[in-house]
Amino acid sequence: MGIEYVASDDVDVDNTNPVNSNKADNLEIPALNATNQYIEYYAGMSDEEGAEQVLNFSLEYIASKKHSAWVAFSFDPVTSQDNIKRTNEWNQDDPNIDNSVEVTESMHKSDGYDKGHICASEDRVYSVSANKQTFYYSNISPQIGSFNQKYWAALEKQVQTWGRSTINGTYDKLYVVKGGTTNRLLTNFTGVKKANDGLYPTTNAAGLTPGGLICPSYYYMALLSEKAGVYHAIAFLVPHSELLPEKPDKDEFMAYAVSIENLEYETGIDFFCNLPNEVEKKVEAVYSEEDWAW
């Protein structure tokens, strides 16, 4: 079954990011929170020397929580290409984050959780440099193994299918924002399924893992498709749980589908704020499974 929500107004439908910047030109980037650190990651369009650099993904980092508020990126005929294998470039220092507030490998070690990508490794396989950046710990969150490897992975694969259909023209572009609910944490939790490290996942009363990392109680995706100037949007707000279907079908995905407006209400994030206001109001208020090429 899905989640029931109270109808709400947009967080701020009249908001937009500063003009003459990627923050305004890129529709995937939510309205920025000045208390967080905004970071853009660039990578080569290919692995050839001198290849053009493109915006790989961007994120807002909450230093006090050592977790991203969101990670945003887009699929287009270049960034949706599947050219390389997963690099597994763990334990890199993120050059954009001060060492005093950066997550380290030791915080994820022997904690009963997967190191769950927000922007998935498979989301960025158009070049080696693009894939390597997805392994920065600023893009990682502690996820229950069965959640990360089963339901969430299947939903990610569906989104990747939509994203890669920009190559054949089903969509011109797919804008994606993903994250965990940093305002709603999984507290006093003890799992019944062991992780790959042989330990059960646990959190304390503050929602912290054994390594001291916050553990979101929900993970979300906000999606905006563009085709010939027409936009459609849908969001998913998924409980961080061991009890989800392991091989979900469309109906089991749609059980956790919500409007962008409702996702904004739950997260406090203003998604797709760079759309013209009238378009934003329309696409954020409703969603339909019929708008998507399942």
N, C-alpha and C positions, 0 to 999 in steps of 0.2 A: 504494500500500500504506500501511497505517497504521503507527503506532509501537508497539513492544512495551514494556511497562512491568512493573516488579517490583511485585507486590502489596504494599500498604502499609496501615498503620493511618491513621486520620484524624489530621490535624495536632493537633487537640485537640477532640474531639467534645463534651466537657463545657464548653467555653468559651462565653461569651456576653458581649455588650457591656453597659455599665451600664444599669440599668433607669431608667424615667422619662425617656427621651430618644429622639430619632430614631434614635440608634445601636442601640437595642434594639427599637424599634417597627417599623423598616423592615427586612424580611427580606433585602433585597438587600445590606445593608452587611456586609462581612466583619468578622471580629474585628480590632480596631484594634491597630496597632503603635505603641507610645508613642514610638518614635524618629522617626516620620514626622509630618508635619503633616496633620491631618484637616480637610477643608473641605466645607461644604455650600453649594450654590448654589440660590437660590430665584428663581422667576420667576412672573409673573402667569399665571393660568389662561387669560386672554385678553388682548387688547391694549386693552381698555377701561379708562378711568381708574378706579382704585380696585378693580381686579379682585383677587380673592383670590390670595395668593401660595402656591405649593406647592413642595415639594422637587423641583427639576429634576433634579439629579444630585449625587452626592458623590464625593470622591476622597481618596486619600492621596498626598501629595507627598513624594518623597524629595529633599530639598534638595541633598544631596551628589551626586546623579546628575542633577538637574534633569529629572526624569521622574516621572510618576505610578506608584505601585505598582499601582493599580487605579482604575477609574472604575465607579461603581455607580448604577443607576437602575431604574425600573420602568415598565411599560406598564399603564395602566388605561383605563377609558372616557374619561377626560379627557386624560391625557398621550399617549395613542395617536392623538389626532385629527390630521388632516393639513389644517391651516388656512392655512399660509403657505408662501412660497417661501424657499429658502436665502438667507441674508442676506449671506454672504461678508464678515462683519465681522472681518477679520484685523487683527492688530497692535494689539489692545487690551491695556492693562495689566490684569492680574488683580489686583483690589484686595486680595485675600486673601494674596498672596505677596510677600515682601520683594523689592525690586528687585535686591538683591545675589545672589539665588539664582533669579531668574525667567528663563525662556527668552525670548529676543528674536527678532525677525524676522531679524536679521543672522545668527543661528546656523543658520537654515534656508536661507539664501540661497545659491544656486549650489552646492548640495551633491550633486546627482544623485539626490535623493529627493523623493517627495511629502510634503507636510505632512499626515500621516495622522491623521484624527480617531480617538480612542478611542470616546467616545460620539459616534456619527456625527451629522452635521448632520441627516440624515433621521430620526434617532431622536427628535429634539426639534423638531417643526414644529407644535406646538399653539399657539404664540404667538411673536411676533417676539423678545421678550425672552428666551424660552427658547432659541431658536435662536442668538441672538448669543453666549450664554455658551459654546456648544460650540466657539467659535473662540478661546477663551483658550488660550495655548500650554501651559498645564498639562494640557490635554486632547489635546495633539497629540504625535505620535511620528514620527520619520523612517521612512517606509515605501517600499520598492521600488515604483516606479510600476505595474508589471504586477501585482504582488501587490495593492496598494491598489485598483486600478481594476477588477480582474477577479475573482479567486477571493474575496478578502476582502469586496469589495463585494457579491458574489452571496450570500455567507453572511450578511452584514448584512441584505440584502433579505429573506432567508428568515426571519430573526429578527423583522424589522419586520412581516412578514406575520403571524407568530404573535402579536406584540404588538398589532397592530391588530385581531385577531380578538377581543380583549376587548370590542370595541364590540358585536359580534353574540352574545357569550356563549359562544364556544368555550372561552375561559378567563376567569376572573374577574380574574386579574392575572398578569403575567409579570415576574419579577425577573431582572435582567441584571447581570453583572459582566464587564467587559472590560479587557484590558490587554496589555502586552508583558512578556516575561520579563526583568526587570531583573537577575536573577541568572544569566542565560545570554545572552551577547551574540554577535552575528555578527562574527567576527574575521577579519582579513586577507582581506577580501572585495573582489572586483572584479567588477562586473556586466558583462553583455554586451548589455544593453538600455538605451538612453539614456532618461533622464527627460525630462519636459516642458521642463526648462531646457537640454536638449541635452548633458548630462553623464552619464557612467556613474557609478552608485553605487559608492562604495568605503568601506571601513573600515580602520583600522590594527590593530595587534596587540592593542590594548586594547579593540577593538570600538567605536571612536569614529568618527563621520563627519567630513568636512573641517571642519565647524563646531564640532566638539568635543562633539557630542551622542551619548549611548549609543544603540546600534542593537540592539534585541532580536533574538535568533535565532528566537524563536517569538512568536506572538500567540495569545491565548486568549479564549474566552468561556465563562462559567459561567451556566447558565440554570435557573430554577426556575419551573414553572408551578403555578398554584393554581386549582382548580375545585371548588366546593362542599366545601372543606376537605380535598380530596385533592391531594397534591403529587407532581410528577414532576420529575426533574432530568436534565440531560445537560450535558456540556462538550465543547469543541472546542479542541485544541491544534495549531496549524497552523504548519508551518515557514515562516519568512520567506524566501521563495524566488521566483525568476523562473520556475521550472519547473512550477508548478501548473496544473491545467486552467483554461482561460480562461472556459469556460462549464460550470461543474460541475453535475452532477446530484446526486440524493439519495445515491447510492452513493459519489460522490466527496466529498461532505460527510462521510458516515459513515466514510470512511477515516481521518479525523482525530478521530473522536468518542472520548471517554474518559469514565470515571466522574468525578464530582466528587472522590472520594477520591484518584484518581490525579492529578488536576490539582493538588490540595493538596500531594501528594508532590513534584510537579515545581516548584511555585512557592513553597512554604512559606507559603501564605496559607490561612487557615481560612475557607472560604466558608459562607454560610448558617448561621452559628453561632447566630443568634437563633431558629431552629426549636427546638421541643421536642426533647430529646436523642434520644428513640426514633425520632421522625420523621426527624431529621437522619441518624442511622445508616442507616436504611433507604434513603432517597432518594439518599444520597451513595455507597452501595456499588455500585449497579448503574445501568444505563441501557438504554433500548430505543428503537429508532426507531419502534416501534409506539405509543409513548406520545405521539407528536407528529403534528399534523395537517399533513402535507406537502402 
